[in-house]
């Protein structure tokens, strides 16, 4: 009788574990599917099309709590045609634009990177000039934010870039 009770408890624990793992897999799949749906333009066209997105939007779409979405996306990765990304990468803050459309902070970082990559040694772009160029393309951003993003992606200041490019020339 004791052995039967022990085996029954083990079976019950195993069934609970299998159900829990199945539910976890279904939750991850639901969240990942919604992320792909929300960020389809990014997957098709690149980082400049990454939309601003927060946990609440995904939580509402898949009918789960925001904290669950946060846990589900932590330390999980997705292989896409554009490479492997952590699920948290798809959640970015919004930067407003003149046209009313919001831009993803990651897309703005990419645009800053492109502008600096295209600069010539004779015409190094200052943060103020980057702000002007971004505003001309409809991205309303402060100089300090440009500096913060530039530093975050490891690009030196205009003075440092000018020195580096003179050394290389």
C-alpha positions in Angstrom: 0.0 0.0 0.0 2.8 2.4 0.8 4.5 1.7 -2.5 1.3 2.3 -4.3 0.8 5.6 -2.6 4.4 6.6 -3.4 4.0 5.7 -7.0 0.7 7.6 -7.3 2.4 10.7 -5.9 5.3 10.4 -8.3 2.8 10.0 -11.2 0.9 13.0 -10.0 4.1 15.1 -9.8 5.2 13.9 -13.3 1.8 14.9 -14.8 2.0 18.3 -13.1 5.5 18.8 -14.6 4.4 17.8 -18.1 1.4 20.2 -17.9 3.5 23.0 -16.6 6.1 22.6 -19.4 3.4 22.4 -22.0 1.8 25.6 -20.7 5.2 27.4 -20.6 5.9 26.4 -24.2 2.4 27.6 -25.4 2.9 30.9 -23.6 6.3 31.5 -25.2 4.9 30.6 -28.6 2.0 33.0 -28.2 4.2 35.9 -27.1 6.8 35.2 -29.9 4.0 34.9 -32.5 2.6 38.3 -31.4 6.1 39.9 -31.5 6.5 38.7 -35.0 3.1 40.0 -36.0 3.9 43.4 -34.4 7.4 43.7 -35.8 6.7 42.3 -39.3 8.0 45.4 -41.0 11.4 45.1 -39.2 11.7 41.4 -40.2 10.9 42.3 -43.8 12.8 45.6 -44.2 15.3 46.0 -41.4 16.0 47.9 -38.2 14.8 51.3 -39.6 11.3 49.7 -39.5 11.4 48.5 -35.9 8.2 49.8 -34.2 8.1 51.2 -30.7 6.6 48.4 -28.5 6.1 47.8 -24.8 5.2 44.8 -22.7 1.6 46.1 -22.1 0.7 45.9 -25.8 1.8 42.3 -26.1 0.2 41.4 -22.8 -3.1 42.8 -23.9 -3.0 41.0 -27.3 -2.2 37.5 -25.8 -4.4 38.1 -22.6 -1.7 37.6 -20.0 -0.1 39.8 -17.4 2.8 42.2 -18.3 5.0 40.5 -15.7 4.5 37.2 -17.5 5.5 38.7 -20.8 8.6 40.1 -19.1 9.5 36.7 -17.7 8.8 34.9 -20.9 11.0 37.2 -22.9 14.0 37.2 -20.5 17.0 35.3 -21.8 15.0 33.9 -24.8 16.2 34.3 -28.3 14.6 34.2 -31.7 16.2 33.2 -35.0 15.0 35.5 -37.8 16.0 36.1 -41.4 17.8 39.2 -40.0 19.8 37.2 -37.4 19.3 36.0 -33.9 17.8 38.5 -31.5 16.9 38.4 -27.8 13.1 38.8 -27.4 13.7 41.9 -25.3 15.3 43.5 -28.3 11.9 43.9 -29.9 10.7 46.2 -27.0 11.9 49.7 -27.7 10.8 53.1 -26.5 9.2 55.6 -28.9 10.7 58.8 -30.2 8.1 61.2 -31.7 8.3 62.6 -35.1 7.0 65.6 -36.9 4.6 63.5 -39.0 2.9 61.9 -36.0 4.5 58.5 -36.5 6.7 57.3 -33.6 10.2 55.9 -34.3 11.8 53.1 -32.3 14.8 54.2 -30.3 16.7 51.3 -32.0 15.8 52.6 -35.4 17.1 56.1 -34.5 20.3 54.6 -33.2 20.7 52.8 -36.6 20.0 56.1 -38.4 22.7 57.9 -36.3 25.1 55.1 -37.1 24.4 55.4 -40.9 24.8 59.2 -40.8 28.2 58.9 -39.1 29.3 56.1 -41.4 28.6 58.3 -44.4 30.5 61.3 -43.1 33.7 62.4 -44.8 36.9 63.3 -43.0 36.5 66.8 -44.2 32.9 67.1 -42.8 32.6 65.4 -39.4 29.1 65.7 -38.1 28.7 67.2 -34.6 25.8 66.1 -32.4 24.0 69.4 -33.2 24.4 68.7 -37.0 23.1 65.1 -36.4 20.0 66.6 -34.6 19.4 68.9 -37.7 19.7 66.0 -40.1 17.4 63.8 -38.0 14.8 66.6 -37.6 14.9 67.1 -41.4 14.0 63.4 -41.8 11.1 63.8 -39.3 12.7 62.6 -36.1 12.3 65.1 -33.2 15.2 64.4 -30.9 17.3 66.4 -28.4 21.1 66.8 -28.8 21.7 65.1 -25.5 19.7 62.1 -26.6 21.8 61.9 -29.8 24.9 62.1 -27.7 23.6 59.3 -25.4 22.7 57.1 -28.3 26.0 57.7 -30.0 27.9 56.8 -26.8 25.7 53.7 -26.3 26.6 52.3 -29.7 30.3 53.0 -29.1 30.8 56.0 -31.5 33.3 58.6 -30.3 32.5 62.3 -30.3 33.0 64.5 -33.4 36.3 65.8 -32.0 37.6 62.3 -31.3 36.4 61.1 -34.8 38.1 64.0 -36.4 41.4 63.2 -34.7 41.1 59.5 -35.6 40.4 60.2 -39.2 43.4 62.6 -39.4 45.6 59.9 -38.0 44.3 57.4 -40.6 44.8 59.8 -43.5 
